[in-house]
Amino acid sequence: MPSLAESTVALDTRQSQYELQSLAMARVDAALVHPPHFVDAKTSILDVVKLFQAKRIGNVLVQDHSVDPPALGIFTGTGVQRAVLHGTPLDQLPVGALANFSLIKVRPGDLVGEALAAMIKHKVHKVVVAEGEQVTGVLEALDLFGFLSNQSYQIHEQILAATDVGALKRCGADITRLITLLHRNGTKVTMIARLVQELNLRLFERAWQLIAPADLVANSCLFVMGSEGRGEQLLKTDQDNGLVLRDGYVCSTDLGEVCQQFSAALADFGYPACPGNIMVSNPHWRQHVTEFSQMVRMWSVTASPDALMELAIFVDAHAVCGDASLLETVRASVFALTSANDAMLARFAAAINFFGNSSGWWNRLLTRGADEHLNLKKVGTFPLVHGIRSLALAHRLATVSTTDRIEALLAAGKLGEKLAADLTDSLHFFMGLKLKVGLQELEAGLPVSGAIDVEKLSTLDRDLLKDTLAVVKQFKVLLNQRFRLDYL
């Protein structure tokens, strides 16, 4: 019987003809990377402008040797306007005074989609291509946009340019169309998830900026949780978000009304209201730093099922807009009481056993009737994600995404190399299968259910499903031993 790794390779081989069509999977060095032009930080703006004209370029890399180690920055054509407004004669104004030394870098071997995600995340139009300290060129958004076969960067630009919530609603619909296009082109699910996360974050951020007053934005941190926080959401799911307020801050307007408008806007974008009311519109999920931190501590102390559910949701929090340090202050409260509390950690991890058992879904997988469906989240995704989340919490790992947590646990010697690889492959398979079935439901005019009709899967997908569920079963055995769940 082939291993899980061999089976996933077989799936990749079957899809290779489609992946070759997906330009998002091309390497950065296959795109139009402009050769670098270096100038010293002491070079005048006037000389730089002359270089722009002579070389027909729009940027230079600025080397500052006056600091140790030497710094590298970038100066672009848009900086010329700031230079004119500076007031200093251009032949006397050094380029280093206006260069940006906070460079965003990608490697030549990175995927084009990763470079695009970096541009969206950091809100830049150019990234430096470098292997270590060796700079090979500059990749510009316009060239990347022309290279890509999708409109992801255009969606990003439309989000940033939106002046009303109605314009953002159109962007939300475009994100779903983009997902469909990328999937049809064979783009790997991990790449789709990363792009979708960045676009969703920008969409939520812009909506908050349009709805919330400036003083609220500056004195709070809006964050998302759940699969959105982990960067594992693909198609739109329920809202999971919250708001941390700076201690002592009093909103200049009706905070409750602002938050209600935000939750309503997301629902209008296609992100349904959370059935558990885990949204900023619920006062429980919008509190000042001290109050929020106290609530987090109470989750750990009481360790009731509801408290542990809220803790599990919160540890996946990811900052969207505002002062991220406010969220990090509250997050620190998580580790203050949990990592050394074995009894609480055991009750936290025990949720992996809430759904399914070996005599249920596992043995009936191949004998399901035509009308029976498999809830992939309950039997596969949840125990895998929550199991990794429990181990990360026990070992004080601040990373949020499941794959990052797996890598951190592997590096710390808390997971074996084979199991770590199998868990990663299983997660990606679950995500891809859920996306494929979800898109089929949308095309049929049905809501995304997350239910899998095993009878309709291809032979390869059925085999992979068996293998990945076997990995989850093995992982649950390890977790039951690690957290002594048999004694609960």
Summary of the structure (lengths in Angstrom):
residues: 488
radius of gyration: 24.7
end to end distance: 36.3
largest distance: 80.6
contacts: 1588
relative contact order: 0.09
helix: 59%
strand: 12%
